[in-house]
Amino acid sequence: MGWRGRRGRSIDVRLVVGVLLVVGSVVGVWAIVGGLDRSVEVYAARDTITAGSKLDHDDLQVVRVVLGERAAHYLSVESDPAADAVLARTVGPGELVPLAAVDEVGDATTAAVVVASRGALAAAVQPGAMVDVWAADAVDRGFAPPVVLVPGAEVASVRHPDGPGADGPLVELRIDRERVPLLLEALASGDTIDLVPARPAD
């Protein structure tokens, strides 16, 4: 049931029809899948971005996910953040960026303050961790009993100075703006400052 050419080869019509059916089914499947694709492109954090940090494109990566109605709650590639946008809360590595966490600089309620540690830090004092800032007033021949000066400060970064004789680590903290004057006054007065990992919330 085939056509025989000049060199004795034949083409089976059934084979041709079968190939066409396979190709047609593959194309049909791709068309259906494409039509059902409800994924959207949104931004996720490459690494930890702490609260108060400026939202930079270099800190973000584009991911395609299926969110359904929840897509409106996340930062999409179609709604780029403003040039002065900052984060109101910390976003972890790979976490989608919620729109509710994006603020303008003028609306930011936290400020950055760098504190020099007197010595080694606890292992838990890492970017994104919460710490309590303890301070002891400098008095004659010593220090007064320490008190919590800033509760629940967030660690933005930890820098370790190089070279012999270098001071302890420099810790950048994000604290409530209302607490900034208290901390700056303590630093200017030479009070003893210590960072203690905050107790987890109950």
TAHU-V118009 format. One record per residue. N is the residue number from 1. RES is the residue in one letter. NEAR is the number of other ideal C-beta (glycine too) atoms within 8 Angstrom. Layout:
N,RES,NEAR
N,RES,NEAR
This chain:
1,M,4
2,G,7
3,W,5
4,R,6
5,G,8
6,R,3
7,R,4
8,G,6
9,R,6
10,S,8
11,I,9
12,D,8
13,V,8
14,R,7
15,L,8
16,V,9
17,V,8
18,G,8
19,V,8
20,L,8
21,L,8
22,V,8
23,V,8
24,G,8
25,S,8
26,V,8
27,V,8
28,G,8
29,V,8
30,W,8
31,A,8
32,I,8
33,V,8
34,G,7
35,G,6
36,L,6
37,D,6
38,R,6
39,S,7
40,V,10
41,E,9
42,V,15
43,Y,13
44,A,12
45,A,15
46,R,8
47,D,6
48,T,10
49,I,10
50,T,14
51,A,10
52,G,12
53,S,10
54,K,7
55,L,12
56,D,6
57,H,4
58,D,5
59,D,10
60,L,12
61,Q,7
62,V,9
63,V,9
64,R,6
65,V,8
66,V,6
67,L,10
68,G,6
69,E,5
70,R,7
71,A,10
72,A,6
73,H,8
74,Y,13
75,L,11
76,S,10
77,V,8
78,E,5
79,S,7
80,D,5
81,P,8
82,A,6
83,A,4
84,D,8
85,A,12
86,V,13
87,L,16
88,A,10
89,R,6
90,T,10
91,V,11
92,G,8
93,P,7
94,G,5
95,E,8
96,L,10
97,V,16
98,P,10
99,L,10
100,A,6
101,A,10
102,V,13
103,D,10
104,E,9
105,V,9
106,G,5
107,D,6
108,A,11
109,T,6
110,T,11
111,A,10
112,A,9
113,V,10
114,V,8
115,V,13
116,A,10
117,S,13
118,R,7
119,G,5
120,A,5
121,L,11
122,A,7
123,A,5
124,A,6
125,V,12
126,Q,8
127,P,9
128,G,9
129,A,11
130,M,8
131,V,13
132,D,12
133,V,16
134,W,12
135,A,13
136,A,11
137,D,9
138,A,8
139,V,7
140,D,3
141,R,3
142,G,5
143,F,10
144,A,7
145,P,5
146,P,9
147,V,7
148,V,7
149,L,11
150,V,13
151,P,7
152,G,7
153,A,14
154,E,16
155,V,18
156,A,11
157,S,8
158,V,12
159,R,8
160,H,6
161,P,8
162,D,4
163,G,5
164,P,3
165,G,3
166,A,6
167,D,5
168,G,9
169,P,11
170,L,13
171,V,15
172,E,13
173,L,16
174,R,13
175,I,14
176,D,9
177,R,8
178,E,4
179,R,11
180,V,11
181,P,6
182,L,9
183,L,15
184,L,9
185,E,8
186,A,12
187,L,10
188,A,6
189,S,8
190,G,5
191,D,11
192,T,9
193,I,14
194,D,10
195,L,17
196,V,8
197,P,11
198,A,10
199,R,4
200,P,4
201,A,3
202,D,2
